[in-house]
Amino acid sequence: MTTRAEAEPPAKEVGHETEVDTGRLDGASPGRVVAIVAVVIMFAEVVPLQYAMIAPAVQKVGHTWPEVGDNLTWMIIILGLVGGATTPIVSNLADLYGKRRVMLAGSVSFLAGSLLCATTDDWTLFLVGRALQASCFALTAIAVGLLRDLVPRRYVPIAIGALATGFGLSGVLSPLVGGALTETYSWRSLFWFLVVYMLVLIPLMVWLVPESKVRSRQELDWVGAVLIGAGAALVLVYLSNGQAWGWGRSSAWGYLLAGLAVLVVFWVWETRTPAPMMDPKLLRAPKVSIVLAIGFLANVVIGGAGFAVPYMAQTDAGEIKDRILAGAAAQAQAPVEMMRQVITFEGGMKYALGLSLLGYAVHITIGMSLTGMAAGPLGGWWGQRSGLRAPLVAAMAVLTLSMALLAGFHGSWIAVMLVMSIYGVGLGLYYAAANNLIVEAVPKESSGIGAGMLAVAQSFGAALGTAVATAVLSAHTFRMTSPSPTGQGTVTTDIPQVYTDSGWTTALWVPAAAALVGTVLAVVMRAGRTPATGGAEPEVH
């Protein structure tokens, strides 16, 4: 038996339609609307901002806890696990109890996690702090629904497209601010920055942004929420650790099988419960399912490129070779110059640009971020005039082109900068089109969970993109050939976590292929062929 979480607001006339009052700011001044959109975007921005700031500092964090070894990567892995598991639950809570209210609750969790990470000397507590930060990953999905409910309908596609502008802003700010802070202070200053960031935004959200009046008409499906969260977490564990554990080992793929089994149980439950998290008919509808599939494929690209480009750009070939020679000389108790004469290296490293974190920001990410910031609102405007399918096709085609170009041309920072500037266009258009297509496809009372489902599909795609890139690279390790310790012949040694140019080229063709499949799906999809309405109620068939 379902119950109404809140009495339905009164209806009002909009043109020739009658719609439920959502709290839409139709009579508000343009300045107020812009301010509200800006605050909501900056609130949602904390998710990509914290990831982009903290990920490059992993090695610096490792100096504080050298005893954790390879488990250091869990400070990143835990974001995907907890974020993927909690996003559907938190998004559903937003539909039930209010989007602004749940966003504020998420901000408290993020604030507590940032403060814990900034102050603790215990590795386990540090991971708890990261998990608390990850629990607010649904903020971006909820922001999509909040903008749909509050912004005057004619501006909704552009406002949602502007979320991509926020992603671009984090791409500019995070390396610049993060690089300056870590070089001047320590990695803990990154978390203090996030504490201050949220302390500034919480009062602005309370003061400027009203609550949406839209509520889902049912109780929370706790069984479904637990099932999808557990299933997503198990699959992401496999995708995140499969390379380290061994993809074919039963102890590894057992996580994948268990996760898929739980997701099947979730689907069966949703088809039979009277109060599902999201109507299974809607999930089966091509206007939703194809967008989720394209979101998955697009994020294979985003995850793969997000891993590959900073890794290549910040690899210093000369420094690596000097370190190897110094280690070999120390082991052989011989001069470095003598070892330089007898040691050879196998595999080119033309991709290694040797940029610092700050240099990476200045030379690479600024161009990508600026084009993404411009393309996001443009994608919303384009969809409002000719339909969202067109910018989605353009987005996937541009992502395909950029990955193909990057596979072939990554030997100089100028080439990478130009390619990533093209990539930024595809990134901005994708986020604008995909989020708006979900808004067009689902009822307003399900906008939070609809965007949440897209976020989960994107998490799977990003994890797979990173995992596949890592698997390909592991077969193309940089090698050193040196005299055998026995004095007879030579021995070849793999250099861990250093890869050849051919490995990166092969790894980059994988996201290019994924983007090409996504392009084909976008071309054939039926949805998005008419101008975007800003979320006028769709008919479910």
Secondary structure, DSSP 8 states (H G I E B T S, - for coil): ----SS----EEEETTEEEE-----TTS-HHHHHHHHHHHHHHHHHHHHHHHHHGGGHHHHHTT-GGGGGGGGHHHHHHHHHHHHHHHHHHHHHHHH-HHHHHHHHHHHHHHHHHHHHH---HHHHHHHHHHHHTTTTHHHHHHHHHHHHS-GGGHHHHHHTHHHHHHHHHHHHHHHHHHHHHHS-THHHHHHHHHHHHHHHHHHHHH--------SS---HHHHHHHHHHHHHHHHHHHHHHHH-TT-HHHHHHHHHHHHHHHHHHHHHHH-SS-SS-HHHHHSHHHHHHHHHHHHHHHHHHHHHHHHHHHHT--HHHHHHHHHHHHHHHHT--HHHHHHH-EEES--TT-----HHHHIIIIIHHHHHHHHHHHHHHHHHHHHH-SHHHHHHHHHHHHHHHHHHHH--SSHHHHHHHHHHHHHHHHHHHHHHHHHHHHHS-GGGHHHHHHHHHHHHHHHHHHHHHHHHHHHHTSEEEEEEE-TTSSSEEEEEEEEEE-HHHHHHHHHHHHHHHHHHHHHHHH--TT-S---SS------
